[in-house]
Amino acid sequence: MESKIWLSSPHMSGREQNYVQNAFETNWIAPLGPHVNGFEEDIQNYLNDNNLVAALSSGTAALHLALILLNVKQGDEVICQSKTFSASANPIVYQGATPVFVDSEAETWNMSPELLEHAIQDRIKKGKKPKAIVAVHLYGMPYKVEEIHSIANAYNIPIIEDSAESLGSSYKNKKCGTFGDIAILSFNGNKIITTSGGGALITKNPEWKNRAVFLATQARENAVEYHHKSIGYNYRLSNVLAGIGRGQMEVLNDRVLARRKVYKSYTQHLEDINEITFLDEPEGFYSNRWLSCILTPSETIREGLRLKLLEHNIESRPLWKPMHQQPVFSAAPCYLNGVSDDLFKKGLCLPSGSNLTENELNRVISAIKAYFRA
Ligand SMILES: *Cc1c(COP(=O)(O)O)cnc(C)c1O
């Protein structure tokens, strides 16, 4: 059997171990310490623009705290992009609120501005104004930032920008993770840079940053005896893992360029295959190409290709199954136009790691060519 080719595997640079070793030498083996603060500063310096960062145990934890900061409570409604990973939606339910799913447009595969506005108007008409909007830059492609934010502003609804897949992407030269009232990042093992598990909450509001850190550290009031006035969470990032993050931040730009190069190779080598189409960057959009995705003519062809790749020990995966199709969310209101259903049927994510070797990339490309030419 040929060696396994993964969709997106961790890519350490070697720099991480210096930071981790330092954590061991200084015995900062705790969910606080100099690397946690250093990692936050690294991300702040990268994003610039007065953004403040709270390093957390996961992107999901960051989304949960974002909803709490925006005062989302039992019985509230929160609009969420339907085409996404379930972690975008689950924290809405942690708060006892109801997700309202909105479908995508075909140019970025992210939330449709028209449908967003329609959903807001319809929810207001039905008696409840949505408390927040979770918009996602899927696979690293920014959503239509200006359109989505101008609608949210017009109705005065805050946006949580789920940037878990899009660190390193930008829209009109402004980095993803800087647009939302609150934004989140993920450093899970499959993301463009990783701490094995980890996440971050981003805000320009210093009170929100402090409140996020406070809630993430069990809401301990400033008193020697453990005094509590709010329900807290254990959501802070470990100093050891933050050390990995510091090493990864040093190579983030390389990782983005490497992923973009993988995407470019696919487009160049597969351009003769008429059955395959790609998601181009619209003018002003810059994607980190976290995952290289293709569209095939049908679900049957997509599934055939996936199984053919598997025969060659190559991992690939259908695009995210929309949340409105998930049994767990079957009762949630949704506003649909067919786009995300169609993408789910026809789309496939290909191996996209920044550590893919040329030989591995050639194996994937050859297997795809063989499938379509056979
Ligand atoms: C990975 C991911 C998350 C969750 O991040 P974790 O760090 O795994 O909790 C949230 N949203 C999207 C779109 C993701 O891809």
The ligand as an SDF file (V2000), in Angstrom:
LIG
                    3D

 15 15  0  0  0  0  0  0  0  0999 V2000
  -12.4420   24.3000   13.2890 C   0  0  0  0  0  0  0  0  0  0  0  0
  -13.5990   25.1810   13.2380 C   0  0  0  0  0  0  0  0  0  0  0  0
  -14.2250   25.6770   14.3960 C   0  0  0  0  0  0  0  0  0  0  0  0
  -13.9030   25.1880   15.7750 C   0  0  0  0  0  0  0  0  0  0  0  0
  -12.6460   25.3290   16.2080 O   0  0  0  0  0  0  0  0  0  0  0  0
  -12.0530   24.3150   17.3250 P   0  0  0  0  0  0  0  0  0  0  0  0
  -10.7620   24.9370   17.6700 O   0  0  0  0  0  0  0  0  0  0  0  0
  -11.9030   22.9780   16.6510 O   0  0  0  0  0  0  0  0  0  0  0  0
  -13.0120   24.2630   18.4610 O   0  0  0  0  0  0  0  0  0  0  0  0
  -15.2490   26.6040   14.2620 C   0  0  0  0  0  0  0  0  0  0  0  0
  -15.6660   27.0070   13.0550 N   0  0  0  0  0  0  0  0  0  0  0  0
  -15.1390   26.5250   11.9130 C   0  0  0  0  0  0  0  0  0  0  0  0
  -15.6390   27.0500   10.6140 C   0  0  0  0  0  0  0  0  0  0  0  0
  -14.0950   25.5910   11.9640 C   0  0  0  0  0  0  0  0  0  0  0  0
  -13.5990   25.1190   10.8200 O   0  0  0  0  0  0  0  0  0  0  0  0
  1  2  1  0
  2  3  1  0
  2 14  2  0
  3  4  1  0
  3 10  2  0
  4  5  1  0
  5  6  1  0
  6  7  2  0
  6  8  1  0
  6  9  1  0
 10 11  1  0
 11 12  2  0
 12 13  1  0
 12 14  1  0
 14 15  1  0
M  END
$$$$
